[in-house]
Amino acid sequence: MKQQSPVRAAGSPAAPASSRKLVRCSAGAATYCIDNEWLDSIHVIENLYPRKGGDGSIGWIRRFDEKVPVYRLTDQLDKPARPVPGPGVIMVIEKNQRAWALLVDKVSAASEVPAERVFNMPAVMGDSIAARFPWVVVDSGELMLYLAPDHVVPAEVSGFMPERRRAHVPATIARPHAVPAAPAPKTSAPAAQAARSSARQIVTFSLAHESRLAYPIRFAVSAGQALEIIGELPMIQVPDSPPFVQSLASWRSLPVPVMDLGLWLGLPPAPYRPGSRILVCRSTQAVAKGENGLIAIAGVEDIRKLDLPIPCTPWPDGVTWNASLALGVYLAERGMLVVPDIDAVFRFQQTSGSYTM
């Protein structure tokens, strides 16, 4: 006989404001988590009555006296679908007297996650419109997308309206996080001297482009913007990210978008490859607004730190890539030196209508 497995007892106390009770689920190579308050029950795959629906459902299960539509999570996230349901677990979601179900590969027991481990999804990841992943969880170095279950199924099923997409966001989580790597200075004399020295330095680097450039191009950021050069970070993919955003990484337990700077500027792509290095930078404008303001540039190589001033002149000719995304283009270091506008990356959501690749 088909059995229904309860996940939590009725009347279970809500998690305290300092933490959230989250349920992890895996679908394909990705791990997601949802708030335990959304989860009504779980079912084995044998409870599924297969029937392909026009709204993307793959069948239904019986819950008491009602038929609950079932959606494969990977289908709803626009990932390649399996031709048949296959093995998995069915999660029944219930909210506001509406019920639907998601088919995933595996479900783990709910666990408490401190609120400080739940971060706003960086806007540049591109999910602000769909709002399927309002947050990202960084727990013990692992990254997980925090899934909004009502945004991955048709609106007529979940009942959400676009203007209410973030109505369920807990106030204890919907807040920006400061960057511990860049605290407000309480400076001793040596620290103040180091800060002044950093302000007079730049970090230059080249990129490991996928195709050869017509002439050498190097890039430069201020030493104060360059936080760390690192070889490898834990990364996850975020569906529907802009093409120039490769992934989301965990750096010092903070979520950091990893960008292809070459693709962003309209140059040959320079994506992250295993064994290549990453330059973690910060946006001065975003940090000034109290936001995370972190970005990681993939595929950096030949990194140098230079004292200012350096011999340079404005680049004498036009360029074929998007120079509007650079603060300056110079003839220096025996070639082109480009100062990318890191702050423009964080303004992408406001300017995406005019952005061209």
N, C-alpha and C positions, 0 to 999 in steps of 0.2 A: 504494500500500500504506500502511496506517495505521502511523505511526511513534510511538514513545514517546520523549519528550525527557527525558533525565536532568537533574536540577537540580544535584546535587553528586556528586562522586566518592566511592566507598566509602572509608571511613577518613579522611575529611577531618577535620582537627583542630578541636576545639571552640573557640568564641570564648573569649578570656580573660575572667577574672572581672570586669574593668573595663568590659566591653562585651557586647552581645548581637548575634548575627547574625540579622537580621530580614528577612522577605520581605513586601513590601507587596502588597496585592491590593485592588481596588476592586469594589464591588457597589452598583449604583445611584449615589447621590450621595456615598456614604461610602467612606472608605479605612480598611482594617484592616491589621494586620500579625500575623504568626505567627512563632514561632521556627523558624529554618531546620531545626532538628533534627527537626521534625515532618514536613517535606515530603519525600516520596519521589520524586515525578516530576510532570510536567505533561503534559497532553494537549490536543490541539485538539478542538473541539466535534464534529468529524466522527467521533471515536472513540466517541461516545455511542450506545448502543443504547437508544432511548427506551422507557420502560415505567413507567407510574405505579404506585407501590407503596403499600400501606396504611400504611407507616411514614413517608410523606412523600418517599420517594425518587422521582426522575424518570426513572430508568433505571440502566444499569450500563455499565461499560467492562471490557475484558479486561486483566488484569495477569498476565502469565505464564499459569498454568493456572487462575486464579481469576477469578470475576466480582466486581467491586468496585462496591458501590452508590454512586450519585451523588445528592447532595442540592444543590438550589439554595440558596445561602447566604441570600439575601433571604427565601426561604420559611421557613427555620429561625429567622430573626430576626423572624418575624411581620410582615414587610412585604409590601405588595401584590405578588403574583406575576405574572409574565408568563404568558400563556396557553400559549405554546410555549417550548421551551428558548431559542431565539434565539441570537445570537452570544455567544461567551464562551470562557473557558479553564477546563479541569478540573484541579484540584489534587488529587493523590492524597496522602492523609495516612496515615502508617504509624506505629504505636506499639504496643509490647508484642505484636508479631506479629498485630496487627489492622490492617486497611486499609479505608478508606472515602474518598470523594472529594467535593469541594465545587466547584460551578459558580459562577464569579465572572466579572466583566466583563473584568478585566485583571490580570496578574501582573507585578510588577517584579522585577528581579534582587535577590538578597540583599545587604544592606549592613550594616556595623557601626554600631551605635548605642551611645553611651556609657551605662553603667548609670545615671548620674545623670540621664539624660533619660527614664527609665522610672519612673513614679510609681504608687503604689497608687491604684486607683480610689476616689474619695471614696465612703464608705459611703452617703451621702445620695442618690447617684445611683440606688440601688435594685437594683443587680445582685448584691448580696452573696449572695442565695439561689441564683440561677441560675449565678452565677460564670462567665458567658460572657466577661466582660471584666475579668479580675483587675487589669489595669493600663491605664494610658493613657500613650502616648508623646508627648512634646512635643519635636519636633526642628525646629530652625530656624523656630520660631514655628508650625509645623504640628502639629495634633493628630490622633492616630490611636488608635483603639481596639485594644488588644492582645487578640487573639482566642484563646480556649482551644478548639482544634478539637474536643476530645472532649466539650464541653458543648453543642454546637450540633447534634448528631445523637442519635438514640435510644441509650439506655444499652446496649441489647443489641448495638448495632453497635460502639461505641467501647470498651465494657467498663468505663467508669468507674462508681464507686459514690459516692453522695452524701457519705459520710464521707471519701472520698479526693479530693474535688473540687480541693483545693489541694495535693495531694501533689507535683505537678510544679513548684511555685513555686521558682525558684532563690533561695537564701538571700541572694545579692548584690542582689536586687531587692526582695524582700518586706520592706521597711522603711519607716518614715515619713520624710518629708522636712521639714526645718525651713523656716521662712518667712524668706527673706533680707530682707524688708521690715521685720521686727521683731526685730532681733538683741538679745541680752542687752546692756544698756547698759554701755558703758565711758565714763562721762560726764565731760566737762569741766564747769566751772561753768556756761557758757552752755547746754550741752545739758541739764543737770539742771534749769535754770530753765525751758527749753522744755518738758520732760516734765511739770513741775509745772503749768505753764500749760495744757497739753493736758488734764490731769486735771481741770481746772476749767472745761472747755468741752464743749459738745455740738454736734453737727451735726444740724440739722433739715431736713426735706425733705417734699415732697408727692409723690404718685404720679400718673402719667397713666393713670387708670382708664378702662376701656372704656365704662363707663356712669356717669352723674352720681351723686354721693353726696347723701344727704339733708342733710348738713351738712359743713363743711370738716373734713378730718382731715389732720394733719401727723404725721410720725414723727420719732423722735430716736434717735441712737446717740451714745455718747461719742466725743469727738474722737480718743481713743486707739484706738478700734475702726475708725474710718473711715480707710482707707489711701489711696484715690485715687478721684477722679471722672473717668471716662473716657467718650468718646463711642462707641467701637466696638472690639470685640475679635474675634479669630478664634474661631469657635464650631463645635461639632459636636453632633449629636443622639446620645443614648444610649438604645437601646431599653429600654422598660419603666421609665423614670424615673418618679418620682411626678409627679402632675399639676402641682404647684407648682414643679418643677424644669424650667426651659425647655430648658437646654442645658448643655454643658460648654465653658468658654472658656479661652483661654491668656492669662494675665496675667503678664508678666515671666518667661515660660517656665515657669510653674506652672499646673497644672490647677485651675480654679475653677468650681464649680457656679454657674449663673445662675438665681436664683429669682424667682418672681413673688410678692412679699411680700403683695400684696392677696389672691391666691388662697390663700396659706398661712394667712392670718388669717381667711378666710371672708368677705372683702369682695369687691366687684366686681374682676375680674382687672385687673392692670396689667402686661402682658407687655412684653418688649423689642420695640421697633419700630425699624426703621432710622431713624437720626437722633436717637433718644432717648439719654439718658445712663445710665450704670451706676455704682453706688457699690460699690466693693470694700471689704468689711469683714472683720474677723477675729473669731473666737470666742476669748474670753479663756481659757475652760476647755480648749478643744482645744489651744491653743498651750501651755498649762501642762503638758499631757500629752505634749508633744513631737510633736503632729500638725500637719498643714498648717493646718487651722483657717480656711480662707478661704471666703468666700461673696460673691457679687456680687448686688446688688439691682437689678433691671431697672426701667426706666421712671421714674427719679427726675427731679424738676424743682423749681424754686424752692428752691434749696439755700442754707442760711444757717448761719453759725457763731455761737453765742451763748455769752457768759460766764455761768457759774453764780455765784450762784443766779438763777433767773428766777421771776417771779410765776406761781404756779400753785396750783391746789387740786384735790383728787380729783374726777373726773368724777361729777356728781351722779346720773346715771341709769344704768340698765342698757344693755347693747349687744346687738345681734343677731348679732354675729360672735363668733369664738372668743377671748374675752379671756384665757383661760388661757395663750395663747401670747404674752402681753405681760407685761413686768415692771411696767408701770404705765400707767394711763389717766388723763389730767389735763385740766382746763380751763385752757388756756394759749394764748397767741398768737391770741386771739380765736376759739378753736375747740377741737376735741379734739386733744390731743397724746398719741400712743401711743409707748411705748418697747417695741419688739418684743424678744422673748427670742431673740437670735441663737444663743445656746448650745443652745436647744431644737431648732433646725434640725439640729444635729449629733447630738442624742439621738433623732432621728426613728426610726431603725431599732429602737431599744429600745422606743419608745412607739407604733409604727405601728398596733398592734392596737387602741388606744383613740383614734386620731386620726380626726377626722371633718371633712369639707370643708363 
